[in-house]
């Protein structure tokens, strides 16, 4: 098969000590982009498509005319849009760096498992956004509680800045790499079956969708919020392959850089190990476990499942829908603890856990989570929101930490120096 051309048979699909050490050696080194971001130069259509991909119909993300009536004076992007925008100006690696950063853990499963975000200013169509990515942490777990078998927790930091180097956002993302046979060996999901729905079940879910509130132009003032207040629940799902397709419409094909037809052929010449033969003998991406039943079963899972990024978008949607257009989502943390299988559906919900004044900001802290119909809390998290105040006035955007301000300025200075050479 194609993958034997790119990795020895005795290490393909295995997590080895030498690969772990190579991952650790990558910490702190800025990495050039593997591919162009899906909406590298933010556009009105790209912003709208991204919001569409996770079911957020807030007109602030879709309608420039509506946006013009808000304090933002135009359409802005949903917070998690930073995942698909910006230009990376880190120079290409030399031969030794390429060797250090060649694909880690070939044939091993990757699971997006958590993210931490901070946002400092909105992104608009036409903005020049730049980003830098660095490995920030490596941790080994000999027996994975998530997927079984040996796993490595890889953390990467992304800093987004504007054309002057001023930080726009910072995020850290956790990916768990786990030996694909782990789930099969532990038999953790042996009792999981495809969920069946009656018309009455769908009607109950429909009622939650019908009751969904986008706070929008109706400000939520800090003085009107009390600790213990519950957020309006939000439905997501039942998850279908159509939802997976919609995710790719908004986000692109992701960091694997594969594509259809001739792109499929070209990508196999460069990264054959990313393909395995399907039941018809056709090499297809291992990523198809998100939509293909046969392949999901072969790697030890009962059903295809979602992307972790989808549920992070869902949690951000829950918060922005609750807080209103005049507020600012400052920080969010979320973990992906369980699989969200095709056919599962979620209630996204939360509560006000705290309320305080921090410098010029009137802040509320939220506990948020997504719970599927199986009773699993698959994506717990927290969020910090700056609300307008009746007494103190509108939201003041947060100031980025000094370390990020300095790094953002250095990014632009270094890029300018390279252009002059």
C-alpha positions in Angstrom: 0.0 0.0 0.0 1.1 3.6 -0.5 2.0 4.3 3.1 4.8 1.7 3.1 6.7 4.0 0.7 6.9 6.8 3.3 7.3 4.9 6.7 8.8 1.6 7.8 6.2 -1.0 8.5 7.3 -1.5 12.0 6.9 2.1 13.0 4.0 3.2 10.9 1.0 3.9 13.2 3.2 3.7 16.3 4.3 6.3 18.8 8.0 5.9 19.3 10.4 7.5 21.8 12.5 9.0 19.0 9.4 10.8 17.5 8.5 12.1 21.0 12.0 13.6 21.3 11.7 15.2 17.9 8.4 16.8 18.9 10.0 18.3 22.0 12.9 19.7 19.9 10.3 21.7 18.0 9.1 23.7 21.0 9.4 27.5 20.5 10.4 27.5 16.8 8.1 29.5 14.5 6.8 27.2 11.7 6.1 28.3 8.1 2.7 27.6 6.8 2.0 24.2 5.3 -0.8 25.7 3.2 -2.7 28.9 2.6 -5.5 29.7 5.0 -8.9 29.1 3.6 -9.9 32.8 3.8 -6.4 34.3 4.2 -7.6 37.8 3.3 -10.8 38.1 5.3 -13.8 38.6 2.9 -17.4 39.2 3.4 -18.3 35.9 1.8 -15.6 34.0 3.7 -16.8 35.3 7.0 -20.4 34.5 6.2 -19.6 31.0 5.0 -17.6 30.3 8.2 -20.6 31.3 10.4 -22.9 29.2 8.1 -20.7 26.2 8.6 -21.7 25.8 12.3 -25.3 27.1 12.0 -24.8 30.6 13.4 -27.3 33.0 11.6 -26.5 36.1 13.6 -26.7 38.9 11.0 -23.6 40.6 12.5 -21.5 37.9 10.7 -23.5 37.9 7.5 -25.0 41.3 6.7 -22.7 44.4 6.3 -25.8 46.6 6.3 -26.9 45.2 9.6 -23.4 45.5 11.0 -23.4 49.2 10.1 -26.1 49.8 12.6 -24.0 48.3 15.5 -21.2 49.7 17.5 -18.8 47.9 15.1 -20.0 49.9 12.1 -20.0 46.9 9.8 -19.8 43.1 9.4 -17.3 41.4 11.7 -16.1 37.8 11.9 -17.2 35.3 14.5 -14.5 34.9 17.2 -13.3 31.4 16.0 -12.8 32.7 12.5 -9.1 33.1 13.4 -8.7 29.4 12.6 -9.0 30.1 8.8 -7.6 33.5 8.2 -4.2 35.3 8.0 -0.9 35.1 6.3 2.2 33.3 7.8 5.4 35.1 6.9 7.8 32.7 8.7 10.5 31.8 6.2 10.8 28.3 4.8 12.9 25.9 6.8 16.4 24.9 5.8 17.3 21.2 5.2 18.0 20.5 8.9 14.8 22.2 10.0 12.7 20.3 7.4 14.1 17.1 8.8 13.2 18.2 12.4 9.6 19.2 11.3 8.8 16.4 8.9 5.4 14.7 9.6 5.3 13.4 13.1 3.8 10.0 14.1 2.9 8.8 10.6 -0.3 6.7 10.6 -1.2 7.7 14.1 -4.7 9.2 14.8 -5.0 12.9 15.6 -7.8 14.2 17.8 -8.4 17.9 18.3 -8.9 17.9 22.1 -9.0 21.4 23.5 -8.4 25.1 22.9 -7.7 28.3 24.8 -8.5 31.6 23.2 -8.1 35.3 23.9 -9.5 38.0 21.5 -8.4 41.6 21.5 -10.1 43.3 18.5 -12.6 42.3 15.8 -11.7 41.1 12.3 -13.4 42.7 9.3 -13.4 42.0 5.6 -10.3 43.4 3.9 -8.1 43.4 7.1 -4.5 42.4 6.7 -4.0 39.6 9.3 -0.8 37.8 10.0 -0.1 34.8 12.2 2.7 32.8 13.7 2.5 29.2 14.9 4.9 27.6 17.4 4.9 24.3 19.3 4.4 25.2 22.9 4.1 21.8 24.8 4.6 18.0 24.6 3.2 15.6 27.1 3.2 11.8 26.9 0.4 9.6 28.3 1.3 5.9 28.3 -2.3 4.7 28.5 -4.7 7.3 26.9 -7.9 7.9 28.8 -9.3 9.4 25.5 -8.6 6.8 22.9 -6.7 4.0 24.6 -3.1 3.0 24.0 -0.1 5.3 24.1 -0.7 9.0 23.2 1.1 12.3 23.0 -0.5 15.6 23.9 0.8 18.3 21.5 0.1 21.9 22.2 0.6 24.7 19.6 0.2 28.4 20.0 -1.1 30.7 17.3 -0.6 34.5 17.5 -2.7 36.7 15.1 -1.7 40.3 14.6 -2.7 43.2 12.3 -0.4 44.9 9.7 1.2 47.0 12.5 1.9 43.9 14.6 -0.8 44.7 17.2 -2.2 41.4 18.6 -5.7 40.5 17.3 -6.0 37.2 19.1 -4.0 34.4 20.7 -5.0 30.7 20.8 -3.5 27.5 22.1 -4.6 24.2 20.6 -4.3 20.7 22.1 -4.1 17.8 19.7 -3.9 14.2 21.1 -2.1 11.8 18.9 -3.0 8.2 19.7 -2.2 4.9 18.2 -5.3 4.1 16.0 -5.6 0.6 17.3 -6.0 1.9 20.9 -9.8 2.2 20.7 -10.1 -1.3 19.3 -7.8 -2.8 21.9 -9.6 -1.2 24.9 -13.0 -1.9 23.4 -14.1 1.4 25.0 -16.9 2.0 22.6 -18.0 -1.5 22.0 -21.5 -0.8 23.3 -22.0 2.4 21.3 -24.7 2.0 18.6 -26.1 4.4 16.0 -28.9 6.4 17.7 -32.4 6.0 16.4 -35.0 8.8 16.4 -38.7 8.9 16.3 -40.8 11.7 14.9 -41.5 12.8 18.4 -37.8 12.9 19.2 -37.1 15.2 16.3 -40.1 17.4 17.2 -38.5 17.9 20.7 -35.2 18.9 19.1 -37.0 21.2 16.7 -38.6 23.0 19.6 -35.2 23.8 21.1 -34.1 25.2 17.7 -37.3 27.3 17.5 -36.7 28.7 21.0 -33.0 29.7 20.2 -32.3 33.3 20.9 -29.8 35.6 19.2 -29.5 38.5 21.6 -28.2 40.7 18.8 -29.1 44.4 18.9 -30.7 44.0 22.4 -27.8 44.9 24.8 -27.2 42.6 27.8 -26.1 44.9 30.5 -23.7 43.8 33.3 -26.0 45.2 35.9 -28.9 42.9 34.7 -26.9 39.7 35.1 -26.8 37.7 38.3 -24.6 34.8 39.3 -26.5 31.6 38.7 -28.4 32.9 35.7 -28.9 30.2 33.1 -28.1 30.7 29.4 -30.8 29.8 26.8 -30.0 26.2 25.7 -29.0 25.7 22.1 -29.5 22.5 20.0 -26.8 21.2 17.7 -27.5 18.1 15.6 -28.4 15.3 15.2 -25.0 15.2 13.5 -25.1 14.2 9.8 -22.6 13.8 7.0 -24.2 17.0 5.6 -23.0 18.8 8.7 -19.4 17.5 8.1 -19.7 18.8 4.5 -20.9 22.2 5.7 -17.9 22.3 8.1 -15.6 22.0 5.1 -17.5 24.6 3.1 -16.7 27.2 5.8 -13.3 26.0 6.9 -11.8 24.4 3.8 -10.2 21.0 3.8 -8.1 21.7 6.9 -4.4 21.5 7.6 -4.0 18.2 5.6 -4.1 20.0 2.3 -5.8 17.2 0.4 -8.4 17.7 -2.4 -10.3 16.1 -5.2 -9.3 14.5 -8.5 -6.0 15.8 -9.8 -5.3 17.4 -6.3 -5.9 13.9 -4.9 -3.3 12.4 -7.3 -0.8 15.2 -6.6 -1.2 14.9 -2.9 -0.6 11.2 -2.9 2.7 11.6 -4.7 3.8 13.9 -1.8 2.2 12.2 1.2 1.2 8.7 0.3 1.1 7.6 3.9 -2.0 9.8 4.4 -4.0 7.4 2.2 -5.3 3.9 2.7 -7.3 1.8 0.2 -11.1 1.8 0.7 -13.2 -1.4 0.1 -13.0 -0.8 -3.6 -9.2 -0.6 -3.6 -9.1 3.1 -4.1 -6.5 5.1 -2.0 -8.5 7.6 0.0 -7.6 9.9 2.9 -7.5 8.5 6.4 -9.4 11.6 7.4 -12.5 9.9 5.9 -13.2 8.3 9.3 -15.3 11.5 9.8 -17.7 10.3 7.2 -17.1 6.7 6.2 -18.5 3.9 8.3 -16.1 1.2 7.1 -12.9 3.1 7.9 -14.2 4.2 11.3 -14.8 0.6 12.2 -11.3 -0.5 10.9 -9.6 2.0 13.3 -11.7 0.7 16.3 -14.7 3.1 16.4 -18.3 2.2 16.0 -19.3 5.2 13.8 -17.8 8.2 12.1 -17.5 11.3 14.2 -17.2 15.1 14.1 -14.2 17.5 14.2 -13.3 18.9 17.6 -13.2 22.4 16.1 -16.9 22.1 15.3 -17.8 21.9 19.0 -15.5 24.8 19.8 -17.4 26.8 17.3 -20.7 25.6 18.9 -19.6 26.8 22.3 -18.5 30.2 20.9 -21.9 30.4 19.1 -23.7 29.7 22.5 -21.8 32.6 24.1 -22.1 35.2 21.4 -25.8 34.4 20.9 -26.3 35.0 24.6 -24.2 38.1 25.1 -25.4 40.3 22.3 -23.7 42.4 19.6 -22.5 45.2 22.0 -20.5 42.8 24.2 -17.1 41.2 23.7 -16.1 37.6 24.0 -12.6 38.0 25.7 -11.5 34.5 26.6 -12.7 31.0 26.1 -11.4 27.6 27.2 -12.9 24.2 26.1 -12.0 20.6 26.1 -13.1 17.7 23.9 -13.6 14.8 26.2 -15.7 12.3 24.2 -16.5 11.5 20.6 -19.5 13.1 18.9 -20.7 10.3 16.6 -22.7 10.7 13.4 -26.4 10.7 14.6 -25.6 12.2 18.0 -27.1 15.5 19.1 -26.1 18.1 21.7 -27.6 20.5 24.1 -25.2 23.5 24.4 -25.9 25.3 27.7 -24.2 27.3 30.5 -24.6 29.5 33.5 -23.2 32.7 35.0 -20.5 31.6 37.4 -19.0 34.9 38.4 -19.4 38.7 38.0 -16.7 41.3 38.6 -15.1 44.6 37.6 -11.6 44.1 36.2 -9.9 47.4 35.5 -12.1 49.2 32.9 -14.0 46.0 32.1 -17.4 44.8 33.5 -16.9 41.1 33.2 -19.0 37.9 33.7 -17.5 34.4 33.8 -19.5 31.6 32.3 -19.4 27.9 32.7 -20.4 26.3 29.4 -20.8 22.7 28.1 -22.2 20.5 25.5 -24.0 17.3 26.5 -25.0 14.7 24.0 -28.1 12.5 24.2 -26.0 9.6 25.6 -25.5 11.7 28.7 -21.9 12.5 28.0 -20.6 16.0 28.7 -18.4 15.9 25.6 -17.1 19.5 25.6 -16.9 21.4 28.9 -15.5 24.9 29.0 -15.5 28.4 30.4 -15.8 31.9 28.9 -15.1 35.4 30.0 -17.3 38.1 28.5 -17.1 41.9 28.7 -20.6 43.4 28.9 -21.7 47.0 28.5 -22.6 48.7 31.7 -25.5 51.0 32.3 -23.3 53.1 34.7 -19.9 52.9 33.1 -20.9 52.8 29.4 -19.9 50.7 26.4 -17.4 47.9 26.2 -13.7 48.8 26.1 -11.7 46.2 24.2 -9.1 44.4 26.3 -5.3 45.2 26.1 -3.1 42.3 25.0 -0.4 41.0 27.4 3.0 42.8 26.9 4.7 39.6 25.8 2.3 39.3 22.9 2.7 43.0 22.0 6.4 42.6 21.9 6.3 39.4 19.8 3.8 40.9 17.4 6.0 43.9 16.8 9.0 41.6 16.3 7.1 39.5 13.8 6.5 42.6 11.6 10.1 43.9 12.1 11.6 40.5 11.1 9.3 40.2 8.1 10.2 43.7 6.9 14.0 43.0 7.3 13.6 39.8 5.1 11.8 41.8 2.4 14.7 44.3 2.3 17.3 41.6 1.8 
